[in-house]
Amino acid sequence: MLAWEWVYICVYVCWQVTGEPLKQRSDDNPAALKKRLDAYHRQTQPLVQYYAKQNLHMQVNAAKSSDTIFAAICDIFDAVKGKGKAAAVAAEN
């Protein structure tokens, strides 16, 4: 599923739940979303690389269930709090 498809699904589901009229911005379309996502990745990738080199970037797979994501985040916090950076890097893998 493409990111813009996910956005439209979320909007549709929210609309069905609330029944409120939808307002669409002129730039709410697949091309504009792709452009925004490309800019986001282009601007954040240098930060990810910088912090990863210092072992300060932890990665969590957000495509998993919310329980799995929460457990992974808790594991990272526990590792950082309890054993320092080395354990946090191990928890990342």
Secondary structure as GFF3:
##gff-version 3
##sequence-region A 1 93
A	DSSP	alpha_helix	3	18	.	.	.	ID=ss1
A	DSSP	alpha_helix	30	53	.	.	.	ID=ss2
A	DSSP	alpha_helix	66	83	.	.	.	ID=ss3
A	DSSP	alpha_helix	85	92	.	.	.	ID=ss4
###
